[in-house]
Amino acid sequence: MTAGLDLLRSFADLPDRPPFIGDLLGMTMDEIAHGKVVISVSTRPDFANPLGTVHGGICATLLDSAMACAVHSTLDAGATYTTLELKVNYIRSASTAGAKLTATGTTVRIGRTIATAEGRVVDQDGTLIAHATTTCLISSARS
C-alpha cells in the first residue's frame, strides 16, 4: 500500500476529521482503492442553478475530488499534488430532489511530476450525467 492510500483511508474513517469540501456538500467516500476513488452525494434544493436543476459546479466538485483523491491514493509519503487542469463534459441535467450522484475517479498515468486521471458521474439509475479528465502536478516532500 502507498502512504497516500493509507492517509485517505484513515481520513475517511476519522470521527473528528478536519473540515473539507465534502462536509459542505454532504459527500461520502464510498470506495478508496489504489488508483480509484468513488464519492457520492444526494442532491438537494440548494444545489440548484437558475433553471432548477443541479448546478454544474456540484458535478465538477465531485469529479475534481474523486479524480484528485485517486491520484493521491498512489503517492508516497510526503508527496503533495494540486490540480493543474480540469475538463468537464456535461451530458444531462440532474434533479435537486434527492438524486444520488456518484463520481468515480481513476488514474490514467502517474508520472514523477505529472499525473492524469479520468472520472464519471452517474445518477442512481446509472445514467451518465458528466465525465471529466484532470492533470495534477505532483511535488515531492521538501527536506
C-alpha positions, 0 to 999 in steps of 0.5 A, a space after each residue: 500500500 502507498 502512504 497516500 492510500 493509507 492517509 485517505 483511508 484513515 481520513 475517511 474513517 476519522 470521527 473528528 476529521 478536519 473540515 473539507 469540501 465534502 462536509 459542505 456538500 454532504 459527500 461520502 467516500 464510498 470506495 478508496 482503492 489504489 488508483 480509484 476513488 468513488 464519492 457520492 452525494 444526494 442532491 438537494 434544493 440548494 444545489 440548484 442553478 437558475 433553471 432548477 436543476 443541479 448546478 454544474 459546479 456540484 458535478 465538477 466538485 465531485 469529479 475534481 475530488 474523486 479524480 484528485 483523491 485517486 491520484 493521491 491514493 498512489 503517492 508516497 509519503 510526503 508527496 503533495 499534488 494540486 490540480 493543474 487542469 480540469 475538463 468537464 463534459 456535461 451530458 444531462 441535467 440532474 434533479 435537486 430532489 434527492 438524486 444520488 450522484 456518484 463520481 468515480 475517479 481513476 488514474 490514467 498515468 502517474 508520472 514523477 511530476 505529472 499525473 492524469 486521471 479520468 472520472 464519471 458521474 452517474 445518477 442512481 439509475 446509472 445514467 451518465 450525467 458528466 465525465 471529466 479528465 484532470 492533470 495534477 502536478 505532483 511535488 515531492 516532500 521538501 527536506 
